[in-house]
Amino acid sequence: MTAKKRTRPRRHHVTTSCQVTANIALRVDGEPLALELTVPGGTATAQQLLPALRILTDQLVDAAIHKVEAAGQKVSCQKGCGACCRQLVPIAPAEAHRLQTVVDALPEARRAEVVVRFAEARSRLQAADQLDTLLDTSPMTLEQRRRFGLDYFRLGIACPFLLDESCSIYHERPLACREYLVTSPVAHCAQPSASTIDCVPMPVKVSVALHRLESAQDTASASWVPLIIAPEWAQMHPAAPPTSSGPAQLESVFELLGATQSVT
C-alpha cells in the first residue's frame, strides 16, 4: 500500500442505523483502489469487523492478482484443488469464535459431520505429538513456524470444512485462506517447499493486522489460533468484550497495515 499518508487513506463517513460506511481511497502498488466498508458505529468486537475486513482483503487480493496477471503469470488455484486446505492455517481469535458460530448454525447432519472431523483431526494430532504445540500457540521463530508447518502438512489432515476438495464455507473462510494464492504448478502443491511454491505477493496482509489488533486489545489472549482446533479453542476462551468504536478499530487496522509490509 503506498500513499502520502500510507496509514490514513482518504475516507468519507456516512452513518445510518448505528452503522458507519467509510468510502476509502487507497493506492496499492501505485494503483488506485476505492471501496466502501461498513462497520458498527458504536463499540464493537473484532468479530463484528470481519465482514468489512473480508471485503478489504478480497479487494487487495484482486489487486495482487491483477498485478501478477499483467506480468504474464496466472493464478493456479481453482475450485476442486484442496491441497492448501491441508496446511496449518493461523486465524485470529475473532475468526475462531466466528467459525464456532458457523458450525453451530449448520444443518444438524452436516454439523455432526464437521464436529466428527474436528475430533478426528484432534486425535491424529495427539497421536503425532503435535497437539500440545498447537494448543500452546506461543511465539515461534520464522524457521520454527516453517518446520512445524511442513510437519503438520505431512499428516495430510484435511480442513474439516473441505467437501469434495472445495471449501464448504467459502464465504466464511478466514482471511489467511483468502490471501493464499499461488502461480506455481498445481502439482507442486502436493509437496510444498520454499523452492517449489510461488505465492501471489500481497503488498499488505489484513490477516496480520487483525492478529495485531486483537493482541493489542487483549494482551492475555492468543495472538493466533490454529484453524484445526478453532471450535475447541473458542469454547475454552470467551470472546473479548467490545473495546472501542467500529470506525476507531478500522482506523487501527489501516495503521497496522502500514506495519505489515515487511511481513512474509
C-alpha positions, 0 to 999 in steps of 0.5 A: 500500500503506498500513499502520502499518508500510507496509514490514513487513506482518504475516507468519507463517513456516512452513518445510518442505523448505528452503522458507519460506511467509510468510502476509502481511497487507497493506492496499492502498488501505485494503483488506485483502489476505492471501496466502501466498508461498513462497520458498527458505529458504536463499540464493537468486537473484532468479530463484528469487523470481519465482514468489512475486513473480508471485503478489504482483503478480497479487494487487495487480493484482486489487486495482487492478482491483477498485478501478477496477471499483467506480468504474464503469470496466472493464478493456479488455484481453482475450485476442486484443488484442496491441497492448501486446505491441508496446511496449518492455517493461523486465524485470529481469535475473532475468526475462531469464535466466528467459525464456532458460530458457523458450525453451530448454525449448520444443518444438524447432519452436516454439523455432526459431520464437521464436529466428527472431523474436528475430533478426528483431526484432534486425535491424529494430532495427539497421536503425532505429538503435535497437539500440545504445540498447537494448543500452546500457540506461543511465539515461534521463530520464522524457521520454527513456524516453517518446520512445524508447518511442513510437519503438520502438512505431512499428516495430510489432515484435511480442513474439516470444512473441505467437501469434495476438495472445495471449501464448504464455507467459502464465504466464511473462510478466514482471511489467511485462506483468502490471501493464499494464492499461488502461480506455481504448478498445481502439482507442486502443491502436493509437496510444498517447499520454499523452492517449489511454491510461488505465492501471489505477493500481497503488498499488505496482509489484513490477516496480520493486522487483525492478529495485531489488533486483537493482541493489542486489545487483549494482551492475555489472549492468543495472538493466533489460533490454529484453524484445526482446533478453532471450535475447541479453542473458542469454547475454552476462551470467551470472546473479548468484550467490545473495546472501542468504536467500529470506525476507531478499530478500522482506523487501527487496522489501516495503521497496522497495515502500514506495519505489515509490509515487511511481513512474509 
